[in-house]
Amino acid sequence: MPLPKAPSKRASRLDSTAFATTLTVSKPPAAKPAARQAPPAANEARAANVVPIVARSPEPAPATTTAPAARGKPAAASKRGTAKTKGTGVTKLFVLDTNVLMHDPMSLFRFEEHDVYLPMITLEELDGHKKGMTEVARNVRQVSRELDQLAASMKSSNLEEMAKGLPLDHTGKREAGGKLFFQTQLIDAPLPQGLPQGKADNQILGVVQALKKAQPEREVVLVSKDINMRIKARALGLPAEDYRNDKALEDADLLYTGVQPLPSDFWERHGKTMESWQQGGLTFYRISGPLVPTLLVNEFVYLEAPGAAPLYAKVTEITGKTAVLRTVKDFGHQKHAVWGIASRNREQNFALNLLMDPEVDFITLTGTAGTGKTLMTLAAGLSQVLDERRYSEIIVTRVTVPVGEDIGFLPGTEEEKMGPWMGALDDNLEVLARGDSSAGEWGRAATNDLVRSKIKIKSLNFMRGRTFLNKFVIIDEAQNLTPKQMKTLITRAGPGTKIVCLGNLAQIDTPYLTEGSSGLTYAVDRFKGWAHSGHVTLARGERSRLADFASEVL
């Protein structure tokens, strides 16, 4: 008997018992889900006028078929932690707090296959924050435009269609597979007597509590950026989560440092297959072995073994299973000092190698106070502007977030208004302008005027639409930037421009920003491994013994 022909298409196998329960044909992962019908529990809830919402029921699936891979991704609310309930196929319902929409106007479309619910009080709060030129007001107006487009996709303006939910992918956001539900009826959910009924947060908690009672078979989760709101929700037995889709990292300790120590047996394990050559006074090593997959382009490596010459190198190329290491220049020697500044430790030397490299266009430097971020960057900028004429001028900007109480409006021009925020710049310029004491008072004054003529202080408020040509741009206190602001600044770079971001993730002063969601963390994580970018985390403070001791014990 001849064998049957091999199937031309992949298909899922079904047991014979599966045909007795359902004749539903299994679908490939890319297929769109079929229309869902409301379970009896949801119909009874709608009939009782509790909540006008349609819950998704689990699709019948044969016992031997597996769930489609495209529908098994984690929800974007927690990005890694919130996944679809395994084995049931029931999607979650996320109730959004107002501050989530204010923080990320595209958060409606970040929940993948799960549904989103907006209480009416959330829309009222959005309406109260739509005026003004702040970033929050702009985000609110963008949310309103997105909601208007979703509402315009309705075929008819009636409560029946609204109760079925608005598909979130109607406006072209294909990554959103769920539906959007609005609160269209009054929800009477009694809260504990200690909570005032008129407060907006408590009204949202009441909506979450009512949804949880109306749909016990479905998980209803409150998503809020307000810590106190989440605490109150958990005190009432309601599940609550932070909006973590904007976080580049869950743990700030896992942030890419840009520096990797080599194992002590590096030469023994890689010496047999290693190639080395010299070019331009630098030594190159081509290595292959288990270390290569852990390396990134422009990452620094070092090997310090007792009794042997230390190795300080940078990864310049990764091709397949081989990598090329290049020794770095020693800026710790006074003859290689940059504008009179020599490196005092290993990480500072790595940072100066990046700052003086014309092939590196984007640099991020992080570290605690006193590690020399601003001083080294200014010295490298002045050297390349005045000595090498590689850039035309230095542009310095920073976020104007006060540490304590605001002192009010500042008089003068743009640079005069930014003057009080640039105290760190003035302190470092004073160090750099000291220079040669034999020049006399007139010589130092002339040098100081020349240096300041090449430095322009700009405000972030007027950056949109600009293009920087052949500029050395320094973004100070970058940890207070949101990812959206960071993108706005980096995309200002024109031909021949280098951008350096400086910051300390332990000194974030902007509300709703954490170490994981800061724009500086976002830039470090997204740019790592790019051939024209580099990052170094400065580890040791060099300001003074008092500052070093204070940073450790206070």
C-alpha positions in Angstrom: 0.0 0.0 0.0 1.6 3.3 -1.0 2.1 6.0 1.6 -0.2 9.1 1.5 1.3 12.4 0.3 2.9 14.6 2.9 0.6 17.5 3.9 1.5 20.8 2.2 0.3 23.0 5.2 1.0 22.7 8.9 -2.1 21.8 11.0 -2.8 20.9 14.6 -3.7 17.3 15.4 -7.0 16.5 17.1 -8.1 13.5 19.0 -11.2 11.7 18.0 -12.9 12.8 21.2 -12.4 16.4 20.2 -14.8 16.2 17.3 -17.6 15.1 19.6 -17.3 18.3 21.6 -16.6 21.0 19.0 -15.9 21.2 15.3 -13.9 24.5 15.7 -10.9 24.4 13.4 -7.6 25.4 15.1 -6.2 28.7 13.8 -2.6 29.7 13.2 -1.1 32.3 15.5 -1.4 35.1 13.0 -5.2 34.7 12.6 -7.5 37.2 14.2 -9.6 36.0 17.1 -13.2 35.2 16.4 -16.0 37.3 17.8 -16.7 36.5 21.4 -20.1 36.0 22.9 -21.0 37.2 26.4 -21.3 34.5 29.1 -24.6 34.3 31.0 -23.0 36.0 34.0 -22.3 39.1 32.0 -25.8 39.1 30.5 -27.3 38.9 34.0 -25.1 41.7 35.2 -26.1 43.9 32.3 -29.7 43.1 32.8 -29.4 44.2 36.4 -28.0 47.6 35.2 -24.8 47.2 37.3 -22.1 47.6 34.7 -22.5 47.9 30.9 -19.7 45.7 29.9 -19.2 42.5 28.0 -16.7 40.0 29.4 -14.8 37.8 27.1 -15.5 34.1 27.5 -12.8 31.5 27.0 -12.8 30.0 23.5 -13.5 26.3 23.4 -10.3 24.5 22.4 -9.4 20.8 22.0 -7.5 19.2 24.7 -4.4 18.6 22.6 -4.2 21.9 20.9 -2.0 24.7 22.3 -2.9 28.3 22.7 -1.7 30.6 19.8 1.7 32.1 20.6 0.6 35.6 19.5 -2.0 35.7 22.2 0.3 34.5 25.0 2.4 37.6 25.4 2.5 39.4 28.8 0.3 42.4 29.2 2.0 45.8 28.8 0.8 47.1 32.1 3.4 45.2 34.0 5.4 44.4 30.8 6.7 41.2 32.2 4.6 40.2 35.2 1.0 40.4 34.0 0.2 37.6 31.6 -3.0 36.0 30.4 -4.4 33.5 32.8 -3.0 30.2 31.7 -5.3 27.4 30.7 -8.5 29.5 30.7 -7.9 32.1 27.9 -9.7 34.8 29.9 -8.3 38.2 29.3 -7.9 40.8 32.1 -9.8 44.1 32.5 -7.5 47.0 33.3 -9.1 50.1 34.9 -6.9 53.1 34.2 -6.3 55.9 36.6 -6.0 59.5 35.2 -2.3 59.9 36.0 -1.5 56.9 33.7 -3.0 58.7 30.7 -1.3 61.9 31.7 2.0 60.2 31.9 1.8 58.2 28.7 -0.9 59.3 26.2 -0.5 56.0 24.3 -1.0 53.8 27.3 -4.5 52.8 25.9 -2.7 50.7 23.3 -0.1 49.1 25.6 -2.2 46.3 27.0 -2.0 43.9 24.0 -5.0 41.4 24.1 -6.4 42.7 27.4 -9.3 45.2 27.7 -9.2 48.7 29.1 -11.9 50.4 31.1 -12.2 54.2 31.7 -14.4 55.4 34.5 -16.3 58.6 33.9 -14.5 60.5 36.6 -11.2 59.8 34.7 -12.6 61.7 31.7 -13.7 64.5 34.0 -10.2 64.8 35.4 -8.7 64.8 31.9 -11.0 67.6 31.0 -9.7 69.7 33.9 -6.0 69.4 32.8 -6.3 70.0 29.1 -5.4 73.7 29.1 -1.9 75.0 29.2 1.5 74.5 27.6 2.9 72.0 30.0 3.8 68.4 29.0 0.9 67.1 31.0 -1.6 69.3 29.2 -0.1 68.2 25.8 -0.5 64.5 26.8 -4.1 65.1 27.9 -5.0 66.7 24.6 -3.4 63.8 22.7 -5.4 61.3 24.8 -8.6 63.2 23.9 -7.7 63.0 20.2 -7.1 59.3 20.5 -10.4 58.7 22.3 -12.3 60.9 19.7 -10.9 58.8 16.9 -12.0 55.6 18.6 -15.4 56.9 19.3 -15.7 58.0 15.6 -15.2 54.4 14.5 -18.6 53.4 15.9 -21.2 52.5 13.3 -24.0 54.0 15.4 -24.1 56.1 18.5 -26.1 54.0 20.9 -25.5 52.4 24.3 -25.8 48.9 22.9 -22.8 49.3 20.6 -20.9 51.2 23.3 -21.6 48.4 25.8 -19.9 45.9 23.5 -16.7 47.8 23.6 -14.6 49.7 21.0 -11.8 47.7 19.3 -8.6 49.5 20.1 -7.0 48.5 16.8 -9.5 50.5 14.7 -7.1 53.5 14.6 -4.2 51.4 13.2 -2.6 50.3 16.5 -2.3 46.7 15.6 -0.5 45.7 18.8 -3.7 46.4 20.8 -6.0 43.4 20.5 -8.4 44.3 23.3 -11.4 46.6 23.6 -12.1 49.9 25.3 -15.1 50.3 27.6 -16.5 53.5 29.0 -18.6 53.8 32.1 -22.0 54.7 30.8 -24.2 54.1 33.9 -24.1 55.1 37.5 -22.3 52.5 39.6 -23.4 52.3 43.2 -20.6 50.7 45.1 -20.5 51.3 48.8 -17.0 51.9 50.2 -15.9 51.9 53.8 -17.2 54.9 55.7 -13.6 56.3 56.3 -13.3 57.1 52.6 -14.9 60.3 51.4 -17.3 59.6 48.6 -16.7 62.8 46.7 -13.0 62.3 46.1 -12.0 61.2 42.5 -9.7 58.4 43.7 -12.3 56.9 45.9 -14.9 57.0 43.0 -12.4 55.0 40.8 -12.0 52.5 43.6 -15.7 52.1 43.8 -15.8 51.4 40.0 -13.1 48.7 40.4 -15.0 47.1 43.3 -18.3 47.1 41.3 -16.6 45.6 38.3 -15.0 42.9 40.4 -18.4 41.9 41.9 -20.1 42.0 38.5 -17.5 39.8 36.8 -16.2 37.3 39.3 -14.8 35.0 36.6 -12.5 37.8 35.3 -9.5 39.5 36.9 -10.1 43.3 37.2 -6.9 45.3 37.9 -6.4 48.9 38.8 -3.5 50.6 37.0 -2.2 53.7 38.7 1.0 55.7 39.0 -0.2 57.0 42.4 1.4 54.9 45.2 -1.2 56.0 47.8 -4.0 55.0 45.4 -2.5 51.5 45.0 -2.1 51.2 48.8 -5.8 52.0 49.3 -6.8 49.6 46.6 -4.9 46.7 48.2 -6.3 47.7 51.6 -9.8 47.1 50.2 -8.8 43.8 48.7 -8.6 45.1 45.1 -5.7 44.2 42.8 -3.6 47.2 41.8 -0.4 47.6 39.7 1.9 50.3 38.7 2.1 51.3 35.0 5.5 49.8 34.1 5.4 49.8 30.3 7.5 52.9 30.3 10.3 51.3 32.3 13.4 50.3 30.5 14.5 48.1 33.4 12.7 46.6 36.4 15.8 46.8 38.5 18.2 49.7 38.3 21.0 47.5 39.5 20.8 45.6 36.1 21.6 48.8 34.2 24.3 48.4 31.6 27.6 49.8 33.1 29.7 49.9 29.9 32.6 48.3 31.8 33.2 44.5 32.2 36.1 42.8 34.1 37.8 40.0 32.3 38.3 36.6 34.0 41.6 36.0 35.6 42.3 33.1 33.2 41.6 35.2 30.2 45.0 34.8 28.6 45.1 31.0 29.2 41.6 30.4 27.7 41.9 32.8 24.7 45.7 33.0 24.1 45.9 30.0 21.7 43.4 31.3 19.2 44.2 35.0 19.7 45.6 37.3 16.9 47.3 40.6 17.8 48.7 43.5 15.8 49.7 47.1 16.3 48.4 50.1 14.5 48.7 53.8 15.3 50.5 53.1 18.6 47.6 50.9 19.8 47.4 47.1 20.1 44.5 45.1 18.7 43.5 41.6 19.8 41.1 39.3 17.9 39.6 36.8 20.3 37.2 34.0 20.0 35.6 31.9 22.8 32.9 31.8 25.4 33.5 35.5 26.3 32.4 36.9 23.0 28.6 36.6 23.4 28.8 38.6 26.5 30.5 41.6 24.9 29.0 44.7 23.2 30.5 47.1 20.8 32.2 50.1 22.5 32.1 48.2 25.8 35.3 48.6 27.9 37.1 45.5 29.4 39.9 45.4 31.8 42.2 42.8 33.4 44.2 43.6 36.6 46.2 40.7 37.9 48.9 40.9 40.5 52.4 40.6 39.0 51.2 41.1 35.4 50.8 44.2 33.2 47.1 45.4 33.3 45.0 45.3 30.2 42.5 48.2 29.4 40.7 47.8 26.1 37.6 48.6 24.2 35.5 46.3 22.0 35.6 47.8 18.5 34.1 45.0 16.4 32.0 41.9 16.9 31.8 39.5 13.9 30.1 36.2 14.4 32.0 34.4 17.2 35.0 36.7 17.1 35.6 40.1 18.7 38.3 42.7 18.2 39.7 44.5 21.3 41.7 47.7 21.1 43.8 49.1 23.9 42.7 52.5 25.1 44.8 55.7 25.4 46.1 56.5 28.9 44.7 59.9 29.9 46.0 59.4 33.4 49.4 60.6 32.3 49.9 64.3 32.4 51.3 64.5 28.8 47.9 63.2 27.6 45.9 65.5 29.8 42.7 67.0 28.2 42.7 70.8 28.8 44.8 70.3 31.9 42.6 67.5 33.3 44.0 64.0 33.7 42.0 60.9 34.7 42.3 59.7 38.3 40.8 56.3 38.0 40.0 53.5 35.5 36.4 54.6 34.7 37.4 58.2 34.2 40.1 57.1 31.7 37.4 55.1 29.9 35.1 58.1 29.8 37.8 60.4 28.4 38.5 57.8 25.6 34.8 58.1 24.6 34.6 61.9 24.9 37.7 62.3 22.7 36.7 59.7 20.1 35.3 61.5 16.9 33.5 58.3 15.9 31.3 58.3 19.0 28.3 60.6 18.6 26.2 59.8 21.7 27.7 59.3 25.2 26.0 58.7 28.5 27.9 59.1 31.8 26.3 58.2 35.1 27.7 58.2 38.6 27.3 59.6 42.1 28.2 63.2 43.0 31.9 64.0 42.7 32.9 61.4 40.1 33.9 64.1 37.6 31.2 63.8 35.0 30.8 67.5 34.2 34.5 68.5 34.6 35.7 65.8 32.2 33.0 66.6 29.7 33.7 70.3 29.7 37.4 69.7 29.4 36.9 67.4 26.4 34.4 69.9 24.8 36.8 72.8 25.2 39.7 70.8 23.8 37.8 69.8 20.7 36.2 73.3 20.2 39.3 75.5 20.8 42.2 73.3 20.0 41.1 70.7 17.4 38.3 72.9 15.9 36.2 69.8 15.6 33.0 71.5 16.8 32.0 75.1 16.5 30.7 75.6 20.1 29.4 74.0 23.3 25.7 74.0 24.1 24.7 73.2 27.7 21.2 72.5 28.8 19.4 70.9 31.7 16.0 70.4 33.3 15.0 73.2 35.6 13.6 71.2 38.5 14.3 72.8 41.9 15.5 70.7 44.8 13.5 72.7 47.4 10.9 75.4 47.1 10.8 77.4 43.9 12.1 81.0 44.1 9.7 82.3 41.5 10.3 83.9 38.1 13.8 85.0 37.1 14.6 88.2 35.3 16.6 88.7 32.1 17.2 86.9 28.8 17.2 83.1 28.3 20.8 82.7 29.3 20.4 85.0 32.3 17.3 83.0 33.5 19.3 79.8 33.1 22.3 81.3 35.0 21.2 80.2 38.5 20.7 76.6 37.3 24.3 76.5 35.9 26.2 76.8 39.1 27.9 73.4 38.4 29.0 74.8 35.0 30.5 77.9 36.6 32.4 75.8 39.3 34.0 73.6 36.7 34.8 76.5 34.4 36.6 78.1 37.3 38.8 75.0 37.6 39.4 74.8 33.8 40.2 78.5 33.4 42.9 78.6 36.1 45.4 77.1 33.6 48.9 78.6 33.6 49.5 80.9 36.5 52.3 82.6 34.6 49.8 84.3 32.3 48.9 86.9 34.9 45.6 88.4 35.7 45.0 89.8 32.2 45.8 86.5 30.6 43.5 84.6 32.8 40.7 87.1 32.2 41.2 86.8 28.4 41.1 83.0 28.6 38.0 83.1 30.7 36.2 85.4 28.2 37.3 83.2 25.3 36.1 80.1 27.0 32.7 81.6 27.9 32.3 82.9 24.3 32.3 79.3 23.1 29.7 78.1 25.6 26.0 78.7 25.0 23.4 78.0 27.7 20.0 77.0 26.3 16.7 76.1 27.9 14.8 72.9 27.1 11.6 74.9 26.5 12.9 76.1 23.1 14.5 73.0 21.7 11.7 71.6 19.6 12.3 72.2 15.9 16.0 73.1 16.3 18.9 71.4 14.5 22.4 71.5 15.9 25.3 71.5 13.3 28.8 70.7 14.5 27.9 71.3 18.1 29.1 69.7 21.3 25.9 69.3 23.3 25.9 68.6 27.0 22.6 67.6 28.7 23.2 67.9 32.4 21.0 66.3 35.1 19.5 64.0 32.4 18.0 61.7 35.0 15.1 64.2 35.4 14.2 63.8 31.7 11.3 61.6 30.6 11.9 59.2 27.7 9.8 61.5 25.5 11.9 64.6 26.4 15.1 62.6 25.8 14.0 61.6 22.3 13.1 65.2 21.6 16.7 66.4 22.5 18.6 63.6 20.9 16.8 64.0 17.6 18.0 67.6 17.4 21.5 66.4 16.4 22.6 67.3 12.9 25.7 66.4 11.0 28.9 66.5 13.1 27.2 66.9 16.4 28.1 65.0 19.6 25.6 64.7 22.5 26.7 63.9 26.0 24.1 63.0 28.7 25.2 63.4 32.3 23.2 62.3 35.4 22.9 60.5 38.7 20.0 58.1 38.9 19.9 58.5 42.7 18.9 62.2 42.4 15.6 62.1 40.5 13.5 65.2 41.4 10.7 64.8 38.7 7.4 63.4 39.9 6.3 60.0 38.5 9.9 59.2 37.4 11.9 56.4 38.9 15.3 54.9 38.2 13.7 52.4 35.8 11.5 54.9 33.9 14.0 57.8 33.7 14.9 59.0 30.2 18.6 58.5 31.1 18.0 54.8 31.8 15.9 54.6 28.6 18.7 56.0 26.5 21.4 53.9 28.1 19.4 50.7 27.5 18.4 51.5 23.9 21.8 52.7 22.7 24.0 50.0 24.1 25.8 48.0 21.4 25.4 50.8 18.8 28.8 51.4 17.0 28.6 55.2 17.5 27.5 55.4 21.1 29.1 54.6 24.5 28.3 54.5 28.2 30.4 54.5 31.4 29.2 54.3 35.0 31.7 56.2 37.1 32.2 54.4 40.3 34.6 56.4 42.5 34.2 60.0 43.6 37.2 62.3 43.3 35.8 65.5 44.7 37.2 65.4 48.2 37.6 63.0 51.1 34.7 64.7 52.9 32.4 64.3 49.9 33.4 60.6 49.5 32.8 59.8 53.1 29.5 61.7 53.1 28.2 59.8 50.1 28.9 56.5 51.8 27.5 57.2 55.3 24.7 59.6 54.7 
